[in-house]
Amino acid sequence: MLSIFKTFFALGWISFGGPAAHIGYFRNAFVEKRKWLSDDEYGQIVALSQFLPGPGSSQVGFALGYKKGGLGGACMAFLGFTLPSILIMLALAVLSSQLTENTLFQSVIHGLKLLAVVVVADAAWGMYKNFCKQTLTVAIAIMTAVALLIVPSISTQIAILTASGLLGIKYLASSEPQDDRTPFKPSLWPLVTFGVLLLAIPFVTHIAPSIALFSDFFQAGSLVFGGGHVVLPLLQNIVGDQISTDAFLTGYAAAQAVPGPMFTFATYIGYEMLPDSPVLGAMVATLAVFLPGFLLLLGVLKNWQKLARMPKVSGAISGVNASVVGLLIAALYQPVFTSAVFSGLDISLVLVGFFLLKQLKLPIVWMVIFFALSGIATGLL
């Protein structure tokens, strides 16, 4: 267990670049160097992480730990890989709460919010190209964005994701017959635990603020299809007016810059949302947003390919993925664009940022430095 923890802990400090880069780091560390598994086995784990809701790269790490050391190994892999990011985000939350009135700090925050415009727009475009290849999927994405721009709420999100899944079952299901007729046999205890937490916790949120916080972030983690960026619109509607837009987007921008999983954005938000016990809030939010993806992974890990080949299931996933694109489009406008871009100079910096990211392929760490310095410069004008 200690060996698994140390291996993933070392990776957690250097894994910059987001989920796609993390998958590359994992392959190099565990397929090529340590020979924990073959390329084919690793490819199957990566495919499963794309099939389920939750943090894709963290699910891959969790599955690798499970393969090496069972459930204990999976927990050590998650803790090791995520702990560096949690510690950094926690330190940033403490620092930002002490510098809210500092002019220089506010200038840096403005620059980082402009970076968020670039990153979210890039994520929305990339996901559009991947998930919206038919007229119906394009329509689902557009209608999702329209619905959320007109009626922005978590209820709207849940309703539109459900409707998209049903449309996918009806119109996007594969017509190819299945050769394998063996029944799908999931592991029941993780799926039962997931269902109980998702459905029962909302009824006891009045007991303590920390339980309400757990419920909100668990629901968000249960609905995140398509990668870490999708957690932005889900959390934005859950958080509402409980924290300022500046604080929310500061946490999101910071999550781009730190190594490890982007879901530790929840660490920053949890710290802000439970001011009486901020560290407890950070830990509860972090656990809650990761837990659904891990429970679902454990439920289907041993027999997932049978599930993925079910036509109606694959159709539902196609519909939900298209809807996720609409979620990001709506979030790109509100709160990301409306709270960051106020002038021609701001939009000019966003355009330069796109050039640096897409054409020059500038690493995200250097993007953070560029936008922080740009924010300082604009603040002095």
DRENMI-825263 format. One record per residue (C-alpha): residue number from 1; x, y, z. Coordinates in steps of 0.25 Angstrom, whole numbers, plus 5000, padded with zeros to 4 digits. Each point is the difference from the previous one (the first is absolute). Example, Ala and Ser with C-alpha at 12.3 -4.5 7.8 and 13.67 -1.06 7.14 Angstrom:
BEGIN
1;5049;4982;5031
2;5006;5014;4998
This chain:
BEGIN
1;5000;5000;5000
2;5011;5010;5004
3;5007;4997;4986
4;4988;5003;4992
5;4997;5013;5008
6;5015;5004;4998
7;4999;4998;4985
8;4987;5007;4998
9;5005;5011;5010
10;5012;5003;4991
11;4992;5001;4988
12;4990;5009;5007
13;5010;5011;5001
14;5004;5000;4985
15;4988;4996;4992
16;4997;5014;4994
17;4991;5001;4987
18;4987;4994;5004
19;4993;4987;4998
20;5006;4996;4986
21;5014;5003;5005
22;4997;4992;5013
23;4997;4988;4992
24;5013;5001;4993
25;5007;5001;5013
26;4993;4988;5005
27;5003;4992;4987
28;5015;5003;5001
29;5001;4997;5015
30;4992;4987;5001
31;5000;4994;4986
32;5014;5003;4995
33;5008;5002;5013
34;4994;4991;5010
35;4992;4990;4991
36;4988;4999;5010
37;4991;4997;4988
38;5001;4999;4984
39;4996;5011;4990
40;4987;4993;4997
41;4996;4999;5015
42;5004;5015;5002
43;4992;5004;4988
44;4987;4993;5005
45;5002;5008;5013
46;5001;5013;4993
47;4987;4996;4991
48;4992;4997;5013
49;5004;5014;5006
50;4995;5007;4988
51;4987;4992;5001
52;4996;5003;5014
53;4997;5013;5007
54;5011;5005;5009
55;5015;5005;4999
56;5006;4992;4989
57;5014;5000;5003
58;4998;4998;5015
59;4991;4988;4996
60;5011;4994;4992
61;5010;5002;5012
62;4990;4994;5009
63;4998;4988;4991
64;5015;4998;4999
65;5001;5000;5015
66;4989;4990;5001
67;5007;4991;4990
68;5012;5000;5008
69;4995;5000;5015
70;4985;4998;5000
71;4991;5011;5006
72;5011;5004;5010
73;5010;5002;4988
74;4989;5008;4993
75;4998;5009;5012
76;5015;5002;5001
77;5001;5003;4986
78;4989;5011;5001
79;5006;5006;5012
80;5014;5000;4995
81;4997;5006;4987
82;4990;5011;5005
83;5006;5004;5013
84;5010;5010;4993
85;4989;5007;4993
86;4992;5001;5012
87;5011;5006;5009
88;5003;5010;4989
89;4985;5004;4998
90;4998;5001;5015
91;5012;5009;5001
92;4995;5009;4989
93;4986;5000;5007
94;5007;5005;5013
95;5008;5010;4993
96;4989;5006;4991
97;4991;5002;5012
98;5011;5009;5007
99;5003;5008;4987
100;4986;5003;4995
101;5002;5015;5002
102;5014;5001;4994
103;5000;5007;4987
104;5012;4992;4994
105;4993;4987;5003
106;4987;5005;4994
107;5008;5003;4987
108;5005;4986;5000
109;4987;4994;5002
110;4994;5008;4988
111;5011;4994;4991
112;4997;4986;5005
113;4985;5002;4997
114;5004;5004;4986
115;5008;4987;4999
116;4987;4993;5005
117;4993;5005;4987
118;5011;4994;4991
119;5000;4987;5007
120;4985;4998;5001
121;4998;5004;4985
122;5011;4990;4996
123;4993;4989;5008
124;4986;5003;4994
125;5006;5000;4986
126;5008;4987;5002
127;4988;4993;5006
128;4990;5006;4989
129;5009;4993;4989
130;5001;4987;5008
131;4985;4999;5004
132;4992;5008;4990
133;5001;4993;4987
134;4986;4998;4996
135;4988;5010;4999
136;4993;4994;5012
137;5012;5001;5009
138;5003;5015;4995
139;4985;5003;5003
140;5002;4994;5014
141;5012;5008;5003
142;4993;5013;4995
143;4987;4998;5008
144;5008;4997;5012
145;5007;5013;4999
146;4987;5007;4997
147;4993;4994;5012
148;5011;5003;5010
149;5002;5015;4995
150;4985;5002;5002
151;4998;4992;5013
152;5014;4998;5006
153;4998;4990;5012
154;5004;4986;5004
155;4986;4996;4998
156;5001;5004;4986
157;5013;4993;4998
158;4995;4987;5006
159;4987;5000;4991
160;5007;5003;4987
161;5011;4989;5003
162;4989;4990;5003
163;4992;5005;4987
164;5013;4999;4992
165;5002;4986;5005
166;4986;4995;4996
167;5002;5006;4986
168;5013;4993;4999
169;4993;4987;5004
170;4989;5002;4989
171;5008;5006;4989
172;5015;4998;5002
173;5000;4985;5004
174;5009;4991;4992
175;4993;4991;4990
176;5011;4989;5000
177;4996;4987;5006
178;5008;4994;5012
179;5007;4987;4998
180;5003;4999;5015
181;4987;4995;5007
182;5006;4998;5014
183;4993;5009;5010
184;5006;5013;5006
185;5004;4997;5015
186;5004;5013;5007
187;5005;5000;5014
188;4988;5004;5008
189;5006;5006;5013
190;5006;5012;4993
191;4988;5003;4992
192;4991;4999;5012
193;5009;5009;5008
194;4999;5010;4988
195;4985;5000;4999
196;4998;5001;5015
197;5009;5012;5001
198;4994;5007;4988
199;4986;4998;5004
200;5000;5000;5015
201;5010;5011;5004
202;4992;5011;4995
203;4989;4997;5010
204;5009;5002;5012
205;5008;5012;4996
206;4993;5008;5011
207;5008;4993;5010
208;5013;5007;4998
209;5006;5010;4989
210;5011;4989;4997
211;4989;4990;4996
212;4994;5010;4991
213;5013;5003;4994
214;5003;4985;4998
215;4987;4998;4993
216;5002;5012;4990
217;5014;4995;4996
218;4996;4986;4999
219;4989;5003;4991
220;5009;5009;4991
221;5010;4988;5000
222;4989;4991;4995
223;4997;5008;4988
224;5014;5004;4995
225;5001;4993;4986
226;5011;5004;4991
227;5011;5005;5009
228;5004;5009;5011
229;4996;5013;4993
230;4985;4996;5001
231;5001;5001;5015
232;5000;5015;4998
233;4985;5002;4995
234;4995;4990;5010
235;5007;5006;5012
236;4997;5014;4995
237;4985;4997;5001
238;5001;4992;5013
239;5009;5012;5007
240;4991;5011;4995
241;5002;5012;5009
242;5006;4993;5011
243;5014;5005;4996
244;5004;5012;4991
245;5002;4998;4985
246;5014;5005;5001
247;5003;4989;5011
248;4994;4989;4991
249;5008;5004;4988
250;5013;5001;5007
251;4998;4986;5005
252;4997;4995;4986
253;5012;5008;4994
254;5009;4994;5011
255;4996;4986;4997
256;5005;5002;4986
257;5014;5003;5006
258;5002;4990;5010
259;5005;4985;4997
260;4990;4989;5003
261;4985;4999;4997
262;4992;5012;4997
263;4989;4995;5009
264;5008;5006;5012
265;4993;5012;4996
266;4990;4995;5010
267;5010;5002;5011
268;5001;5015;4998
269;4985;5001;4999
270;4997;4992;5012
271;5010;5008;5008
272;4992;5013;4996
273;4986;4994;5002
274;5002;4995;5015
275;5007;5013;5006
276;4998;4995;5014
277;5008;4987;4997
278;5007;5003;4987
279;5009;4988;5000
280;4989;4991;5003
281;4992;5006;4989
282;5012;4998;4991
283;5002;4985;5003
284;4985;4997;5000
285;4998;5006;4986
286;5012;4993;4995
287;4996;4987;5004
288;4986;5002;4996
289;5003;5004;4985
290;5010;4988;4998
291;4992;4989;5007
292;4988;4998;4990
293;5010;4997;4988
294;5008;4990;5009
295;4987;4993;5005
296;4995;4999;4985
297;5014;4995;4996
298;5000;4989;5010
299;4986;4996;4997
300;5003;4997;4985
301;5015;4998;4999
302;5000;4985;4999
303;4990;4999;4989
304;4999;5014;4994
305;5002;4996;4985
306;4987;4992;5000
307;4993;5013;5006
308;5006;5009;4989
309;4996;4991;4989
310;4985;5002;5004
311;4994;5008;4989
312;4991;5008;5009
313;5011;5003;5010
314;5009;5005;4989
315;4989;5008;4995
316;4997;5007;5013
317;5014;5003;5002
318;5001;5007;4986
319;4988;5008;5004
320;5006;5004;5013
321;5013;5004;4994
322;4994;5009;4990
323;4992;5007;5011
324;5013;5002;5008
325;5005;5008;4988
326;4988;5009;5002
327;5003;5001;5015
328;5014;5005;4997
329;4995;5010;4989
330;4990;5006;5011
331;5011;5001;5010
332;5010;5007;4990
333;4990;5011;5000
334;4995;5000;5014
335;5008;5001;5009
336;5014;4999;4993
337;4999;5011;4989
338;4990;5010;5006
339;5009;5001;5013
340;5013;5001;4993
341;4999;5008;4987
342;4997;5014;5002
343;5008;5007;4989
344;5007;4999;4986
345;5013;4998;5007
346;4994;4988;5008
347;4995;4993;4987
348;5013;5003;4993
349;5007;4992;5011
350;4990;4989;4999
351;5003;4999;4985
352;5015;5000;5002
353;4998;4989;5010
354;4993;4992;4990
355;5012;5002;4991
356;5010;4996;5011
357;4992;4988;5004
358;4995;4994;4986
359;5011;5004;4990
360;5013;5001;5009
361;4995;4989;5009
362;5005;5008;5013
363;5000;4991;5012
364;4989;5004;5010
365;5010;5004;5011
366;5005;5011;4990
367;4986;5004;4996
368;4998;5002;5015
369;5012;5009;5001
370;4997;5008;4988
371;4985;5003;5004
372;5005;5003;5014
373;5010;5010;4995
374;4990;5006;4990
375;4990;5002;5011
376;5011;5008;5008
377;5003;5008;4988
378;4986;5004;4997
379;4998;5003;5014
380;5011;5011;4999
381;4994;5006;4988
